[in-house]
Amino acid sequence: MIKHIVMFKLKDYKTKKEKEIAIQNVKVNFENLISKINNIHKYVVGINITDSPAAFDLVINSDFRNAEDLKSYIEHPEHQRAVEFNKQYSIKKAVVDYEY
């Protein structure tokens, strides 16, 4: 199995409510991929609950059966659309992929 973790730091917003709306938009955007891409084994999108300045705002914690499935997911047109949509909200991204 391959674990694929992606974390996003969103840009600053004028109000807390604006940021909450942005986070929900990003969350729903990526959660929609579950029904559109068949080779996802497990897929959870989580929102950060702490106030740490080091914390990212959102995480995708996903599993794929093998490296080919992960590559197919990354290259999938629906995933590419989600990535482009996310660019209007995010300013930083971190990725970790590992076998387990």
Number of C-alpha atoms within 10 A of each C-alpha: 14 18 20 18 18 16 22 23 18 21 14 12 12 7 8 10 10 12 17 13 11 18 23 13 15 23 19 12 17 20 17 13 18 14 8 13 15 11 16 18 17 13 18 14 18 15 17 14 10 10 9 8 6 8 13 20 21 22 20 19 16 18 23 20 15 14 15 12 18 22 11 15 19 13 11 14 13 16 19 13 13 17 16 11 15 20 13 12 19 20 12 13 13 11 11 10 14 11 12 7
